[in-house]
Amino acid sequence: MRCSMSRKGNCWDNAPTESWFNSFKNERVHGVKYKTLEEMKAASFEYIEVFYNRKRQHSTLGFRSPVEFLERWKTSQELNQQAA
């Protein structure tokens, strides 16, 4: 078992996670008042599983969603294995 921590002196290790939480907070937390905990959980689930992973385009992924990027990557890996 190993600790999940950034490397000493490397502030970039946690940057993707911090960026994600920034997007989440700005798009679904700040300025929103949820009536119940269940409503907040449902909105969080919708943001992560429906919008962020499947629809939201990411500039670092060539303006593709994470799901689209992963599918294209898998296809390219299969093609590379067939060619080998």
Backbone atoms as SQL, in Angstrom:
CREATE TABLE atoms (id INTEGER PRIMARY KEY, chain TEXT, resi INTEGER, resn TEXT, atom TEXT, x REAL, y REAL, z REAL);
INSERT INTO atoms VALUES
  (1, 'A', 1, 'MET', 'N', 0.843, -1.168, 0.000),
  (2, 'A', 1, 'MET', 'CA', 0.000, 0.000, 0.000),
  (3, 'A', 1, 'MET', 'C', 0.892, 1.236, 0.000),
  (4, 'A', 2, 'ARG', 'N', 0.500, 2.246, -0.816),
  (5, 'A', 2, 'ARG', 'CA', 1.255, 3.490, -0.872),
  (6, 'A', 2, 'ARG', 'C', 0.315, 4.667, -0.639),
  (7, 'A', 3, 'CYS', 'N', 0.837, 5.695, -0.015),
  (8, 'A', 3, 'CYS', 'CA', 0.060, 6.916, 0.175),
  (9, 'A', 3, 'CYS', 'C', -0.211, 7.561, -1.173),
  (10, 'A', 4, 'SER', 'N', -1.368, 8.147, -1.335),
  (11, 'A', 4, 'SER', 'CA', -1.698, 8.879, -2.540),
  (12, 'A', 4, 'SER', 'C', -1.449, 10.350, -2.275),
  (13, 'A', 5, 'MET', 'N', -0.243, 10.781, -2.540),
  (14, 'A', 5, 'MET', 'CA', 0.140, 12.165, -2.287),
  (15, 'A', 5, 'MET', 'C', 0.996, 12.666, -3.439),
  (16, 'A', 6, 'SER', 'N', 1.041, 13.966, -3.593),
  (17, 'A', 6, 'SER', 'CA', 1.895, 14.566, -4.604),
  (18, 'A', 6, 'SER', 'C', 3.356, 14.328, -4.274),
  (19, 'A', 7, 'ARG', 'N', 4.151, 14.372, -5.325),
  (20, 'A', 7, 'ARG', 'CA', 5.589, 14.288, -5.106),
  (21, 'A', 7, 'ARG', 'C', 6.056, 15.568, -4.417),
  (22, 'A', 8, 'LYS', 'N', 7.037, 15.468, -3.595),
  (23, 'A', 8, 'LYS', 'CA', 7.527, 16.608, -2.852),
  (24, 'A', 8, 'LYS', 'C', 7.981, 17.706, -3.819),
  (25, 'A', 9, 'GLY', 'N', 7.463, 18.904, -3.597),
  (26, 'A', 9, 'GLY', 'CA', 7.872, 20.059, -4.381),
  (27, 'A', 9, 'GLY', 'C', 7.261, 20.130, -5.773),
  (28, 'A', 10, 'ASN', 'N', 6.310, 19.245, -6.094),
  (29, 'A', 10, 'ASN', 'CA', 5.709, 19.272, -7.413),
  (30, 'A', 10, 'ASN', 'C', 4.244, 19.705, -7.294),
  (31, 'A', 11, 'CYS', 'N', 4.015, 20.985, -7.537),
  (32, 'A', 11, 'CYS', 'CA', 2.656, 21.515, -7.386),
  (33, 'A', 11, 'CYS', 'C', 1.730, 21.086, -8.512),
  (34, 'A', 12, 'TRP', 'N', 2.278, 20.502, -9.588),
  (35, 'A', 12, 'TRP', 'CA', 1.460, 20.144, -10.741),
  (36, 'A', 12, 'TRP', 'C', 0.769, 18.792, -10.580),
  (37, 'A', 13, 'ASP', 'N', 1.168, 17.975, -9.637),
  (38, 'A', 13, 'ASP', 'CA', 0.565, 16.652, -9.472),
  (39, 'A', 13, 'ASP', 'C', -0.937, 16.712, -9.235),
  (40, 'A', 14, 'ASN', 'N', -1.386, 17.691, -8.502),
  (41, 'A', 14, 'ASN', 'CA', -2.790, 17.771, -8.115),
  (42, 'A', 14, 'ASN', 'C', -3.591, 18.736, -8.994),
  (43, 'A', 15, 'ALA', 'N', -2.958, 19.325, -9.988),
  (44, 'A', 15, 'ALA', 'CA', -3.615, 20.349, -10.805),
  (45, 'A', 15, 'ALA', 'C', -4.873, 19.855, -11.511),
  (46, 'A', 16, 'PRO', 'N', -4.891, 18.659, -12.124),
  (47, 'A', 16, 'PRO', 'CA', -6.130, 18.228, -12.788),
  (48, 'A', 16, 'PRO', 'C', -7.313, 18.083, -11.829),
  (49, 'A', 17, 'THR', 'N', -7.055, 17.565, -10.645),
  (50, 'A', 17, 'THR', 'CA', -8.127, 17.406, -9.661),
  (51, 'A', 17, 'THR', 'C', -8.628, 18.761, -9.188),
  (52, 'A', 18, 'GLU', 'N', -7.715, 19.675, -8.917),
  (53, 'A', 18, 'GLU', 'CA', -8.112, 21.013, -8.486),
  (54, 'A', 18, 'GLU', 'C', -8.910, 21.714, -9.579),
  (55, 'A', 19, 'SER', 'N', -8.524, 21.535, -10.826),
  (56, 'A', 19, 'SER', 'CA', -9.238, 22.136, -11.950),
  (57, 'A', 19, 'SER', 'C', -10.652, 21.582, -12.029),
  (58, 'A', 20, 'TRP', 'N', -10.793, 20.264, -11.851),
  (59, 'A', 20, 'TRP', 'CA', -12.117, 19.652, -11.898),
  (60, 'A', 20, 'TRP', 'C', -13.011, 20.202, -10.791),
  (61, 'A', 21, 'PHE', 'N', -12.489, 20.263, -9.567),
  (62, 'A', 21, 'PHE', 'CA', -13.295, 20.774, -8.460),
  (63, 'A', 21, 'PHE', 'C', -13.669, 22.235, -8.677),
  (64, 'A', 22, 'ASN', 'N', -12.788, 23.009, -9.288),
  (65, 'A', 22, 'ASN', 'CA', -13.108, 24.395, -9.608),
  (66, 'A', 22, 'ASN', 'C', -14.301, 24.452, -10.566),
  (67, 'A', 23, 'SER', 'N', -14.269, 23.635, -11.615),
  (68, 'A', 23, 'SER', 'CA', -15.382, 23.600, -12.565),
  (69, 'A', 23, 'SER', 'C', -16.672, 23.172, -11.874),
  (70, 'A', 24, 'PHE', 'N', -16.589, 22.121, -11.082),
  (71, 'A', 24, 'PHE', 'CA', -17.765, 21.614, -10.385),
  (72, 'A', 24, 'PHE', 'C', -18.371, 22.675, -9.476),
  (73, 'A', 25, 'LYS', 'N', -17.554, 23.308, -8.681),
  (74, 'A', 25, 'LYS', 'CA', -18.056, 24.315, -7.745),
  (75, 'A', 25, 'LYS', 'C', -18.675, 25.495, -8.479),
  (76, 'A', 26, 'ASN', 'N', -17.997, 25.978, -9.532),
  (77, 'A', 26, 'ASN', 'CA', -18.521, 27.132, -10.260),
  (78, 'A', 26, 'ASN', 'C', -19.794, 26.815, -11.021),
  (79, 'A', 27, 'GLU', 'N', -19.927, 25.589, -11.519),
  (80, 'A', 27, 'GLU', 'CA', -21.070, 25.243, -12.346),
  (81, 'A', 27, 'GLU', 'C', -22.236, 24.622, -11.566),
  (82, 'A', 28, 'ARG', 'N', -21.987, 24.073, -10.371),
  (83, 'A', 28, 'ARG', 'CA', -23.070, 23.404, -9.653),
  (84, 'A', 28, 'ARG', 'C', -23.179, 23.718, -8.154),
  (85, 'A', 29, 'VAL', 'N', -22.245, 24.458, -7.589),
  (86, 'A', 29, 'VAL', 'CA', -22.293, 24.686, -6.144),
  (87, 'A', 29, 'VAL', 'C', -22.521, 26.157, -5.817),
  (88, 'A', 30, 'HIS', 'N', -21.620, 27.031, -6.264),
  (89, 'A', 30, 'HIS', 'CA', -21.721, 28.454, -5.911),
  (90, 'A', 30, 'HIS', 'C', -23.016, 29.065, -6.448),
  (91, 'A', 31, 'GLY', 'N', -23.747, 29.710, -5.585),
  (92, 'A', 31, 'GLY', 'CA', -24.974, 30.384, -5.979),
  (93, 'A', 31, 'GLY', 'C', -26.192, 29.481, -6.109),
  (94, 'A', 32, 'VAL', 'N', -26.037, 28.199, -5.756),
  (95, 'A', 32, 'VAL', 'CA', -27.157, 27.267, -5.862),
  (96, 'A', 32, 'VAL', 'C', -27.578, 26.838, -4.461),
  (97, 'A', 33, 'LYS', 'N', -28.865, 26.892, -4.202),
  (98, 'A', 33, 'LYS', 'CA', -29.383, 26.429, -2.910),
  (99, 'A', 33, 'LYS', 'C', -30.243, 25.200, -3.174),
  (100, 'A', 34, 'TYR', 'N', -29.836, 24.100, -2.621),
  (101, 'A', 34, 'TYR', 'CA', -30.585, 22.860, -2.774),
  (102, 'A', 34, 'TYR', 'C', -31.531, 22.709, -1.592),
  (103, 'A', 35, 'LYS', 'N', -32.732, 22.216, -1.852),
  (104, 'A', 35, 'LYS', 'CA', -33.734, 22.068, -0.795),
  (105, 'A', 35, 'LYS', 'C', -33.416, 20.908, 0.136),
  (106, 'A', 36, 'THR', 'N', -32.836, 19.834, -0.442),
  (107, 'A', 36, 'THR', 'CA', -32.534, 18.648, 0.362),
  (108, 'A', 36, 'THR', 'C', -31.159, 18.093, -0.033),
  (109, 'A', 37, 'LEU', 'N', -30.659, 17.245, 0.818),
  (110, 'A', 37, 'LEU', 'CA', -29.409, 16.556, 0.521),
  (111, 'A', 37, 'LEU', 'C', -29.576, 15.681, -0.716),
  (112, 'A', 38, 'GLU', 'N', -30.730, 15.052, -0.845),
  (113, 'A', 38, 'GLU', 'CA', -30.997, 14.191, -2.009),
  (114, 'A', 38, 'GLU', 'C', -30.989, 14.988, -3.306),
  (115, 'A', 39, 'GLU', 'N', -31.519, 16.207, -3.277),
  (116, 'A', 39, 'GLU', 'CA', -31.513, 17.064, -4.464),
  (117, 'A', 39, 'GLU', 'C', -30.073, 17.427, -4.845),
  (118, 'A', 40, 'MET', 'N', -29.250, 17.715, -3.853),
  (119, 'A', 40, 'MET', 'CA', -27.848, 18.040, -4.100),
  (120, 'A', 40, 'MET', 'C', -27.112, 16.835, -4.678),
  (121, 'A', 41, 'LYS', 'N', -27.379, 15.642, -4.137),
  (122, 'A', 41, 'LYS', 'CA', -26.739, 14.431, -4.641),
  (123, 'A', 41, 'LYS', 'C', -27.149, 14.154, -6.081),
  (124, 'A', 42, 'ALA', 'N', -28.433, 14.334, -6.392),
  (125, 'A', 42, 'ALA', 'CA', -28.919, 14.101, -7.751),
  (126, 'A', 42, 'ALA', 'C', -28.297, 15.085, -8.728),
  (127, 'A', 43, 'ALA', 'N', -28.182, 16.344, -8.332),
  (128, 'A', 43, 'ALA', 'CA', -27.565, 17.353, -9.198),
  (129, 'A', 43, 'ALA', 'C', -26.086, 17.049, -9.405),
  (130, 'A', 44, 'SER', 'N', -25.413, 16.581, -8.365),
  (131, 'A', 44, 'SER', 'CA', -23.995, 16.227, -8.482),
  (132, 'A', 44, 'SER', 'C', -23.809, 15.032, -9.403),
  (133, 'A', 45, 'PHE', 'N', -24.648, 14.026, -9.255),
  (134, 'A', 45, 'PHE', 'CA', -24.582, 12.848, -10.119),
  (135, 'A', 45, 'PHE', 'C', -24.818, 13.241, -11.574),
  (136, 'A', 46, 'GLU', 'N', -25.838, 14.061, -11.822),
  (137, 'A', 46, 'GLU', 'CA', -26.149, 14.499, -13.181),
  (138, 'A', 46, 'GLU', 'C', -24.967, 15.253, -13.778),
  (139, 'A', 47, 'TYR', 'N', -24.348, 16.117, -12.990),
  (140, 'A', 47, 'TYR', 'CA', -23.212, 16.902, -13.493),
  (141, 'A', 47, 'TYR', 'C', -22.058, 15.986, -13.888),
  (142, 'A', 48, 'ILE', 'N', -21.711, 15.044, -13.018),
  (143, 'A', 48, 'ILE', 'CA', -20.550, 14.184, -13.261),
  (144, 'A', 48, 'ILE', 'C', -20.827, 13.155, -14.353),
  (145, 'A', 49, 'GLU', 'N', -21.879, 12.381, -14.191),
  (146, 'A', 49, 'GLU', 'CA', -22.111, 11.237, -15.079),
  (147, 'A', 49, 'GLU', 'C', -22.767, 11.594, -16.409),
  (148, 'A', 50, 'VAL', 'N', -23.594, 12.623, -16.426),
  (149, 'A', 50, 'VAL', 'CA', -24.305, 12.949, -17.661),
  (150, 'A', 50, 'VAL', 'C', -23.617, 14.089, -18.401),
  (151, 'A', 51, 'PHE', 'N', -23.408, 15.209, -17.729),
  (152, 'A', 51, 'PHE', 'CA', -22.870, 16.384, -18.409),
  (153, 'A', 51, 'PHE', 'C', -21.350, 16.340, -18.558),
  (154, 'A', 52, 'TYR', 'N', -20.628, 16.259, -17.451),
  (155, 'A', 52, 'TYR', 'CA', -19.167, 16.406, -17.487),
  (156, 'A', 52, 'TYR', 'C', -18.497, 15.289, -18.284),
  (157, 'A', 53, 'ASN', 'N', -18.849, 14.051, -18.033),
  (158, 'A', 53, 'ASN', 'CA', -18.174, 12.933, -18.695),
  (159, 'A', 53, 'ASN', 'C', -18.651, 12.693, -20.126),
  (160, 'A', 54, 'ARG', 'N', -19.913, 12.976, -20.418),
  (161, 'A', 54, 'ARG', 'CA', -20.469, 12.598, -21.722),
  (162, 'A', 54, 'ARG', 'C', -20.679, 13.744, -22.684),
  (163, 'A', 55, 'LYS', 'N', -20.880, 14.971, -22.167),
  (164, 'A', 55, 'LYS', 'CA', -21.221, 16.080, -23.048),
  (165, 'A', 55, 'LYS', 'C', -20.208, 17.225, -23.034),
  (166, 'A', 56, 'ARG', 'N', -19.696, 17.556, -21.862),
  (167, 'A', 56, 'ARG', 'CA', -18.838, 18.734, -21.749),
  (168, 'A', 56, 'ARG', 'C', -17.551, 18.516, -22.524),
  (169, 'A', 57, 'GLN', 'N', -17.253, 19.433, -23.431),
  (170, 'A', 57, 'GLN', 'CA', -16.026, 19.331, -24.219),
  (171, 'A', 57, 'GLN', 'C', -14.865, 19.916, -23.431),
  (172, 'A', 58, 'HIS', 'N', -13.722, 19.256, -23.529),
  (173, 'A', 58, 'HIS', 'CA', -12.534, 19.655, -22.789),
  (174, 'A', 58, 'HIS', 'C', -11.434, 20.055, -23.765),
  (175, 'A', 59, 'SER', 'N', -10.891, 21.230, -23.590),
  (176, 'A', 59, 'SER', 'CA', -9.865, 21.708, -24.521),
  (177, 'A', 59, 'SER', 'C', -8.636, 20.805, -24.518),
  (178, 'A', 60, 'THR', 'N', -8.271, 20.266, -23.362),
  (179, 'A', 60, 'THR', 'CA', -7.082, 19.401, -23.299),
  (180, 'A', 60, 'THR', 'C', -7.308, 18.048, -23.958),
  (181, 'A', 61, 'LEU', 'N', -8.559, 17.724, -24.281),
  (182, 'A', 61, 'LEU', 'CA', -8.878, 16.468, -24.959),
  (183, 'A', 61, 'LEU', 'C', -9.264, 16.716, -26.413),
  (184, 'A', 62, 'GLY', 'N', -8.790, 17.831, -26.972),
  (185, 'A', 62, 'GLY', 'CA', -9.112, 18.149, -28.350),
  (186, 'A', 62, 'GLY', 'C', -10.574, 18.520, -28.534),
  (187, 'A', 63, 'PHE', 'N', -11.151, 19.157, -27.536),
  (188, 'A', 63, 'PHE', 'CA', -12.560, 19.562, -27.525),
  (189, 'A', 63, 'PHE', 'C', -13.495, 18.372, -27.727),
  (190, 'A', 64, 'ARG', 'N', -13.163, 17.290, -27.008),
  (191, 'A', 64, 'ARG', 'CA', -14.015, 16.103, -26.950),
  (192, 'A', 64, 'ARG', 'C', -14.400, 15.881, -25.496),
  (193, 'A', 65, 'SER', 'N', -15.470, 15.132, -25.298),
  (194, 'A', 65, 'SER', 'CA', -15.847, 14.755, -23.923),
  (195, 'A', 65, 'SER', 'C', -14.908, 13.635, -23.485),
  (196, 'A', 66, 'PRO', 'N', -14.772, 13.408, -22.172),
  (197, 'A', 66, 'PRO', 'CA', -13.935, 12.293, -21.712),
  (198, 'A', 66, 'PRO', 'C', -14.371, 10.947, -22.278),
  (199, 'A', 67, 'VAL', 'N', -15.674, 10.719, -22.389),
  (200, 'A', 67, 'VAL', 'CA', -16.156, 9.444, -22.929),
  (201, 'A', 67, 'VAL', 'C', -15.765, 9.305, -24.396),
  (202, 'A', 68, 'GLU', 'N', -15.959, 10.357, -25.180),
  (203, 'A', 68, 'GLU', 'CA', -15.590, 10.312, -26.600),
  (204, 'A', 68, 'GLU', 'C', -14.085, 10.116, -26.770),
  (205, 'A', 69, 'PHE', 'N', -13.300, 10.824, -25.960),
  (206, 'A', 69, 'PHE', 'CA', -11.851, 10.698, -26.027),
  (207, 'A', 69, 'PHE', 'C', -11.419, 9.270, -25.718),
  (208, 'A', 70, 'LEU', 'N', -11.997, 8.659, -24.681),
  (209, 'A', 70, 'LEU', 'CA', -11.651, 7.293, -24.293),
  (210, 'A', 70, 'LEU', 'C', -12.025, 6.307, -25.394),
  (211, 'A', 71, 'GLU', 'N', -13.202, 6.465, -25.981),
  (212, 'A', 71, 'GLU', 'CA', -13.617, 5.554, -27.048),
  (213, 'A', 71, 'GLU', 'C', -12.681, 5.633, -28.247),
  (214, 'A', 72, 'ARG', 'N', -12.288, 6.847, -28.618),
  (215, 'A', 72, 'ARG', 'CA', -11.350, 6.997, -29.737),
  (216, 'A', 72, 'ARG', 'C', -9.993, 6.385, -29.395),
  (217, 'A', 73, 'TRP', 'N', -9.563, 6.551, -28.157),
  (218, 'A', 73, 'TRP', 'CA', -8.282, 5.982, -27.740),
  (219, 'A', 73, 'TRP', 'C', -8.337, 4.452, -27.799),
  (220, 'A', 74, 'LYS', 'N', -9.421, 3.866, -27.299),
  (221, 'A', 74, 'LYS', 'CA', -9.570, 2.405, -27.340),
  (222, 'A', 74, 'LYS', 'C', -9.539, 1.898, -28.778),
  (223, 'A', 75, 'THR', 'N', -10.241, 2.578, -29.667),
  (224, 'A', 75, 'THR', 'CA', -10.252, 2.182, -31.071),
  (225, 'A', 75, 'THR', 'C', -8.857, 2.242, -31.667),
  (226, 'A', 76, 'SER', 'N', -8.115, 3.287, -31.359),
  (227, 'A', 76, 'SER', 'CA', -6.755, 3.409, -31.900),
  (228, 'A', 76, 'SER', 'C', -5.844, 2.314, -31.333),
  (229, 'A', 77, 'GLN', 'N', -6.054, 1.936, -30.093),
  (230, 'A', 77, 'GLN', 'CA', -5.250, 0.862, -29.500),
  (231, 'A', 77, 'GLN', 'C', -5.553, -0.476, -30.179),
  (232, 'A', 78, 'GLU', 'N', -6.839, -0.718, -30.450),
  (233, 'A', 78, 'GLU', 'CA', -7.222, -1.957, -31.133),
  (234, 'A', 78, 'GLU', 'C', -6.636, -2.002, -32.530),
  (235, 'A', 79, 'LEU', 'N', -6.661, -0.886, -33.240),
  (236, 'A', 79, 'LEU', 'CA', -6.094, -0.834, -34.592),
  (237, 'A', 79, 'LEU', 'C', -4.580, -1.055, -34.566),
  (238, 'A', 80, 'ASN', 'N', -3.929, -0.489, -33.562),
  (239, 'A', 80, 'ASN', 'CA', -2.476, -0.674, -33.434),
  (240, 'A', 80, 'ASN', 'C', -2.130, -2.137, -33.152),
  (241, 'A', 81, 'GLN', 'N', -2.950, -2.794, -32.334),
  (242, 'A', 81, 'GLN', 'CA', -2.689, -4.208, -32.033),
  (243, 'A', 81, 'GLN', 'C', -2.942, -5.081, -33.243),
  (244, 'A', 82, 'GLN', 'N', -3.927, -4.749, -34.051),
  (245, 'A', 82, 'GLN', 'CA', -4.201, -5.520, -35.251),
  (246, 'A', 82, 'GLN', 'C', -3.083, -5.361, -36.272),
  (247, 'A', 83, 'ALA', 'N', -2.496, -4.158, -36.313),
  (248, 'A', 83, 'ALA', 'CA', -1.418, -3.904, -37.267),
  (249, 'A', 83, 'ALA', 'C', -0.127, -4.603, -36.853),
  (250, 'A', 84, 'ALA', 'N', 0.014, -4.875, -35.566),
  (251, 'A', 84, 'ALA', 'CA', 1.249, -5.507, -35.060),
  (252, 'A', 84, 'ALA', 'C', 1.251, -6.970, -35.236);
